[in-house]
Amino acid sequence: MKITALKTRLTNVPFVKPIRTAIHDMRSVGCLLVYLETDEGLVGQSYIFTLNAVRLKAFDEMVRGFSHRVVGQDPHYVTAINSAIWSDINPTGYAGVTISALSAIDTACWDLVGKAMDKPLHHVFGACRDTVRTYASGGLWLSQTIDELVREAEEFLGQGFRAMKVRVGNADPRRDFERVRAVREAVGQSIEILADANQALRPKQAIRLGRMLEELDVSWLEEPVSVHDLAGQAEVRNALTMDIASGETEWTRFGIRKTIDARAADVLMPDLQRIGGLTEMRRVAALAEAHSLPISTHIFTEHSLCIAGSAANCISVEHMPWYAPLFREQIEIIDGDITIPHRSGTGFTFDEAAVEKFAI
C-alpha cells in the first residue's frame, strides 16, 4: 500500500455560545482535517485545531509542506515517516505548528495501518481494556453563573457521566469555593469532581485554593500555575494532599520528561496535538509508566481512545464534545465509562456533509 495524496480541509465549528476560562475566550474551534489517500482506496484521517480558527491557515501550510515525506510512502512505515519529519523540523523547532503538523500526519498514518489490518488501533497496539473512565469537560465554565453550573452538572448526570470538571481561577478563591461547593451539593458525594485553573494562579494562591477545594473532596487541581513555572507547580503539589494534573501544554516526550523530572504532577495529561501524534503518545505513556505515573489524555477524545485502550496506566480520557459534529460515529457513555470502539483504525470517520457545512 502506498500513499498517493495528502489532502486537507479547513473547517470552523461554532459553539452554541461563547465560553470563557481564566485565560481563554472561545467562540469556536477551527479544525484542519487531514486525509491520506492510498492506492488501495483506504483513506487515513486525522485533525488538529486552533481556538476560534486563529492562524489555521498556518497549520494547513505546515502540514502540506511535509507532503514530500508522505506521498509515495507505505503508511506501515509510520515510524520512518515520523523520524523523517522530526529531522526536517529541526531548524524551525520542536514545538508549536511544526509538532502539530507531525501529529496530524502521524495519526492519519496509524489510522491507515488499522484500516489496512481491519482492526481497531488499541488491538494493533496491544489492548488492555475495552472501556475507559471519562469525565465531562464541555461545560461548567468560568463564565457561567452558579445556577447555570448546577443545571449543567445535573444534565451531565443524565448523560451518563459520573465525573465532571469545573473551571476555577478567580482572583478571590472564595468565589471558586462557592461555585465548586454548589456543584458538589448538586451531584452528591459519589460523583467525582475535578478542578482546572488553566494556569491562572500564583503558587501561594493555588495552595490556598487547593486547601479549600480539598474540603469538597475534589480529586485533582489541574494546571494551577503557569506552564513555565514547574518549580512553582511542584511547590503546589508538595503542599496539597489532592493530586496535581498537568502536561497538556507540554510538547513531545521531552516536555513531559521535564514535568516528571521536576516532580510537578501526580497525573500527566498528554495532548495528542502537542505531543506529536500517536507514535509519541505511546512513548509518553511508557515514559510515565516507567516513573509509576498515570496519564489522562487531554481532549481529542475520539482519537485518544486507542491509547486509553492500550496503555495500562491511562486512568481516564477527557470528554470534550467540541469535535463531535465532524464525525459520523458517536461516543457511547455508559455509567461513566466510554466504550472503546472495535471499528478499524481510530474508529471515527469524518461526516463529509458536516465538513461541507463547517468548511471555511
LUMVEX-301903 format. One record per residue (C-alpha): x, y, z; residue number from 1; residue in one letter; chain. Coordinates in steps of 0.02 Angstrom, whole numbers, plus 50000, padded with zeros to 5 digits. Example, Ala and Ser with C-alpha at 12.3 -4.5 7.8 and 13.67 -1.06 7.14 Angstrom:
2
px,py,pz,resi,resn,chain
50615,49775,50390,1,A,A .
50684,49947,50357,2,S,A .
This chain:
360
px,py,pz,resi,resn,chain
50000,50000,50000,1,M,A .
50063,50173,49952,2,K,A .
50002,50346,50000,3,I,A .
49953,50435,49839,4,T,A .
49895,50604,49905,5,A,A .
49892,50714,50059,6,L,A .
49737,50824,50062,7,K,A .
49668,50947,50189,8,T,A .
49505,51036,50229,9,R,A .
49485,51190,50338,10,L,A .
49330,51197,50448,11,T,A .
49264,51304,50590,12,N,A .
49141,51229,50715,13,V,A .
49049,51364,50814,14,P,A .
48997,51347,50996,15,F,A .
48816,51373,51047,16,V,A .
48875,51521,51149,17,K,A .
49045,51596,51195,18,P,A .
49149,51505,51325,19,I,A .
49272,51578,51450,20,R,A .
49408,51506,51560,21,T,A .
49535,51600,51663,22,A,A .
49643,51627,51507,23,I,A .
49531,51589,51357,24,H,A .
49387,51675,51268,25,D,A .
49319,51549,51143,26,M,A .
49185,51556,51010,27,R,A .
49231,51408,50900,28,S,A .
49361,51277,50858,29,V,A .
49443,51288,50688,30,G,A .
49491,51113,50633,31,C,A .
49613,51064,50497,32,L,A .
49558,50895,50431,33,L,A .
49693,50786,50354,34,V,A .
49662,50646,50228,35,Y,A .
49795,50524,50169,36,L,A .
49733,50435,50012,37,E,A .
49808,50270,49955,38,T,A .
49818,50161,49801,39,D,A .
49708,50032,49888,40,E,A .
49563,50151,49912,41,G,A .
49588,50170,50101,42,L,A .
49596,50345,50174,43,V,A .
49682,50389,50337,44,G,A .
49606,50534,50432,45,Q,A .
49657,50649,50574,46,S,A .
49635,50829,50630,47,Y,A .
49718,50969,50728,48,I,A .
49638,51130,50786,49,F,A .
49655,51310,50840,50,T,A .
49536,51406,50952,51,L,A .
49424,51525,50855,52,N,A .
49510,51464,50694,53,A,A .
49651,51587,50726,54,V,A .
49803,51554,50615,55,R,A .
49725,51393,50549,56,L,A .
49799,51425,50377,57,K,A .
49974,51420,50453,58,A,A .
49937,51243,50513,59,F,A .
49875,51197,50340,60,D,A .
50032,51264,50259,61,E,A .
50143,51167,50379,62,M,A .
50051,51002,50354,63,V,A .
50052,51015,50165,64,R,A .
50235,51062,50172,65,G,A .
50275,50884,50226,66,F,A .
50188,50800,50079,67,S,A .
50357,50752,50007,68,H,A .
50387,50646,50163,69,R,A .
50220,50558,50144,70,V,A .
50165,50537,49964,71,V,A .
50236,50377,49890,72,G,A .
50269,50301,50061,73,Q,A .
50194,50145,50138,74,D,A .
50098,50203,50294,75,P,A .
50154,50046,50386,76,H,A .
50324,50133,50395,77,Y,A .
50246,50264,50506,78,V,A .
50397,50272,50621,79,T,A .
50511,50307,50474,80,A,A .
50393,50444,50413,81,I,A .
50387,50516,50588,82,N,A .
50576,50515,50602,83,S,A .
50598,50599,50433,84,A,A .
50480,50741,50480,85,I,A .
50564,50755,50650,86,W,A .
50730,50783,50561,87,S,A .
50652,50911,50443,88,D,A .
50584,51021,50583,89,I,A .
50749,51038,50674,90,N,A .
50783,51214,50604,91,P,A .
50609,51277,50650,92,T,A .
50593,51196,50820,93,G,A .
50507,51057,50914,94,Y,A .
50351,51148,50975,95,A,A .
50203,51237,50901,96,G,A .
50146,51221,50721,97,V,A .
50285,51100,50673,98,T,A .
50239,50969,50803,99,I,A .
50053,50993,50770,100,S,A .
50083,50954,50586,101,A,A .
50184,50800,50633,102,L,A .
50041,50744,50746,103,S,A .
49913,50758,50606,104,A,A .
50016,50656,50483,105,I,A .
50070,50526,50611,106,D,A .
49893,50496,50673,107,T,A .
49824,50482,50496,108,A,A .
49959,50353,50456,109,C,A .
49910,50249,50607,110,W,A .
49727,50262,50554,111,D,A .
49779,50186,50388,112,L,A .
49876,50047,50474,113,V,A .
49723,49997,50574,114,G,A .
49610,50006,50423,115,K,A .
49730,49900,50319,116,A,A .
49727,49767,50456,117,M,A .
49539,49791,50482,118,D,A .
49572,49807,50668,119,K,A .
49546,49943,50798,120,P,A .
49708,50028,50844,121,L,A .
49702,49977,51027,122,H,A .
49708,49797,50965,123,H,A .
49852,49839,50849,124,V,A .
49946,49920,50995,125,F,A .
49902,49778,51115,126,G,A .
49737,49801,51205,127,A,A .
49716,49810,51393,128,C,A .
49533,49863,51404,129,R,A .
49376,49899,51303,130,D,A .
49304,50037,51412,131,T,A .
49385,50184,51499,132,V,A .
49332,50309,51631,133,R,A .
49289,50482,51569,134,T,A .
49235,50650,51639,135,Y,A .
49126,50787,51567,136,A,A .
49235,50932,51515,137,S,A .
49124,51025,51393,138,G,A .
49042,51136,51523,139,G,A .
49050,51210,51699,140,L,A .
49145,51359,51630,141,W,A .
49209,51509,51725,142,L,A .
49088,51619,51627,143,S,A .
48934,51530,51696,144,Q,A .
48831,51580,51847,145,T,A .
48811,51462,51994,146,I,A .
48633,51422,51940,147,D,A .
48697,51379,51766,148,E,A .
48833,51269,51841,149,L,A .
48706,51172,51943,150,V,A .
48588,51145,51796,151,R,A .
48729,51086,51684,152,E,A .
48801,50969,51816,153,A,A .
48630,50887,51831,154,E,A .
48622,50872,51641,155,E,A .
48791,50784,51641,156,F,A .
48725,50656,51764,157,L,A .
48579,50624,51646,158,G,A .
48701,50595,51504,159,Q,A .
48787,50454,51599,160,G,A .
48937,50546,51670,161,F,A .
49000,50502,51844,162,R,A .
49139,50632,51844,163,A,A .
49149,50813,51787,164,M,A .
49271,50958,51783,165,K,A .
49239,51134,51849,166,V,A .
49343,51282,51789,167,R,A .
49417,51389,51927,168,V,A .
49544,51530,51932,169,G,A .
49454,51680,52004,170,N,A .
49562,51809,52092,171,A,A .
49463,51776,52251,172,D,A .
49473,51589,52293,173,P,A .
49313,51604,52396,174,R,A .
49217,51629,52233,175,R,A .
49289,51468,52164,176,D,A .
49250,51378,52325,177,F,A .
49067,51432,52320,178,E,A .
49049,51380,52139,179,R,A .
49126,51208,52165,180,V,A .
49027,51184,52326,181,R,A .
48865,51217,52230,182,A,A .
48912,51082,52105,183,V,A .
48958,50960,52243,184,R,A .
48791,50988,52330,185,E,A .
48701,50962,52165,186,A,A .
48784,50798,52115,187,V,A .
48817,50718,52285,188,G,A .
48970,50638,52360,189,Q,A .
48978,50487,52244,190,S,A .
49018,50591,52090,191,I,A .
49199,50637,52055,192,E,A .
49236,50823,52037,193,I,A .
49395,50891,51957,194,L,A .
49452,51073,51951,195,A,A .
49551,51162,51816,196,D,A .
49635,51330,51850,197,A,A .
49703,51348,51671,198,N,A .
49871,51415,51735,199,Q,A .
49787,51570,51811,200,A,A .
49862,51569,51986,201,L,A .
50024,51600,52076,202,R,A .
50088,51459,52186,203,P,A .
50027,51531,52352,204,K,A .
49856,51569,52276,205,Q,A .
49846,51392,52209,206,A,A .
49892,51318,52377,207,I,A .
49759,51421,52465,208,R,A .
49627,51370,52338,209,L,A .
49682,51189,52340,210,G,A .
49663,51176,52528,211,R,A .
49488,51245,52515,212,M,A .
49442,51125,52375,213,L,A .
49508,50978,52473,214,E,A .
49364,51007,52593,215,E,A .
49247,50969,52448,216,L,A .
49336,50806,52402,217,D,A .
49397,50873,52234,218,V,A .
49507,50740,52153,219,S,A .
49632,50849,52063,220,W,A .
49683,51029,52032,221,L,A .
49736,51047,51851,222,E,A .
49868,51169,51787,223,E,A .
49866,51277,51944,224,P,A .
50007,51393,51888,225,V,A .
50095,51445,51729,226,S,A .
50158,51301,51624,227,V,A .
50330,51384,51629,228,H,A .
50338,51378,51819,229,D,A .
50372,51194,51853,230,L,A .
50457,51237,52017,231,A,A .
50302,51331,52072,232,G,A .
50190,51187,52019,233,Q,A .
50299,51067,52118,234,A,A .
50280,51182,52267,235,E,A .
50090,51171,52250,236,V,A .
50097,50983,52232,237,R,A .
50202,50963,52388,238,N,A .
50084,51074,52490,239,A,A .
49923,50982,52448,240,L,A .
49855,50808,52475,241,T,A .
49748,50816,52317,242,M,A .
49825,50768,52152,243,D,A .
49900,50895,52032,244,I,A .
49863,50859,51849,245,A,A .
49966,50938,51712,246,S,A .
50057,50910,51549,247,G,A .
49930,50960,51416,248,E,A .
50036,51111,51367,249,T,A .
50199,51014,51354,250,E,A .
50270,50972,51183,251,W,A .
50335,50797,51144,252,T,A .
50407,50671,51265,253,R,A .
50545,50793,51309,254,F,A .
50422,50919,51380,255,G,A .
50335,50782,51480,256,I,A .
50504,50724,51544,257,R,A .
50536,50899,51614,258,K,A .
50374,50890,51712,259,T,A .
50421,50717,51777,260,I,A .
50597,50772,51825,261,D,A .
50528,50923,51918,262,A,A .
50408,50809,52013,263,R,A .
50274,50935,51968,264,A,A .
50124,50823,51934,265,A,A .
50034,50670,52002,266,D,A .
49936,50642,51841,267,V,A .
50008,50678,51668,268,L,A .
49890,50743,51533,269,M,A .
49970,50724,51361,270,P,A .
49881,50813,51220,271,D,A .
49882,50720,51053,272,L,A .
49918,50877,50952,273,Q,A .
50056,50946,51062,274,R,A .
50135,50777,51097,275,I,A .
50162,50740,50913,276,G,A .
50038,50604,50866,277,G,A .
50001,50426,50919,278,L,A .
50182,50369,50900,279,T,A .
50242,50498,51026,280,E,A .
50089,50475,51137,281,M,A .
50133,50291,51157,282,R,A .
50311,50339,51204,283,R,A .
50245,50461,51333,284,V,A .
50129,50330,51408,285,A,A .
50277,50213,51427,286,A,A .
50386,50352,51499,287,L,A .
50252,50392,51628,288,A,A .
50229,50210,51673,289,E,A .
50417,50192,51698,290,A,A .
50400,50329,51831,291,H,A .
50245,50249,51909,292,S,A .
50136,50393,51849,293,L,A .
49962,50381,51773,294,P,A .
49906,50476,51618,295,I,A .
49738,50551,51574,296,S,A .
49728,50607,51393,297,T,A .
49686,50788,51353,298,H,A .
49538,50823,51235,299,I,A .
49548,50736,51063,300,F,A .
49428,50611,51141,301,T,A .
49390,50513,50983,302,E,A .
49571,50488,50930,303,H,A .
49640,50459,51105,304,S,A .
49532,50308,51143,305,L,A .
49656,50191,51059,306,C,A .
49787,50250,51184,307,I,A .
49667,50227,51329,308,A,A .
49631,50051,51268,309,G,A .
49814,50002,51256,310,S,A .
49905,50099,51394,311,A,A .
49879,50012,51560,312,A,A .
49921,50171,51657,313,N,A .
49787,50276,51571,314,C,A .
49659,50311,51706,315,I,A .
49537,50416,51604,316,S,A .
49505,50519,51448,317,V,A .
49436,50694,51442,318,E,A .
49267,50700,51357,319,H,A .
49264,50858,51251,320,M,A .
49114,50869,51133,321,P,A .
49183,51010,51025,322,W,A .
49233,50899,50879,323,Y,A .
49088,50776,50882,324,A,A .
48990,50867,50744,325,P,A .
49128,50824,50620,326,L,A .
49113,50635,50643,327,F,A .
48989,50507,50578,328,R,A .
49008,50399,50732,329,E,A .
48958,50448,50909,330,Q,A .
49044,50415,51075,331,I,A .
48949,50296,51189,332,E,A .
48949,50332,51377,333,I,A .
48882,50202,51499,334,I,A .
48888,50232,51686,335,D,A .
49036,50350,51674,336,G,A .
49137,50246,51551,337,D,A .
49167,50268,51364,338,I,A .
49157,50112,51258,339,T,A .
49314,50099,51151,340,I,A .
49254,50059,50975,341,P,A .
49304,49900,50885,342,H,A .
49293,49985,50717,343,R,A .
49452,49985,50614,344,S,A .
49584,50119,50635,345,G,A .
49540,50256,50758,346,T,A .
49358,50204,50740,347,G,A .
49298,50377,50687,348,F,A .
49274,50448,50513,349,T,A .
49228,50622,50454,350,F,A .
49049,50657,50405,351,D,A .
49076,50742,50237,352,E,A .
48907,50829,50243,353,A,A .
48961,50908,50408,354,A,A .
49130,50951,50334,355,V,A .
49042,51046,50196,356,E,A .
48930,51132,50323,357,K,A .
49077,51194,50427,358,F,A .
49201,51221,50286,359,A,A .
49296,51384,50279,360,I,A .
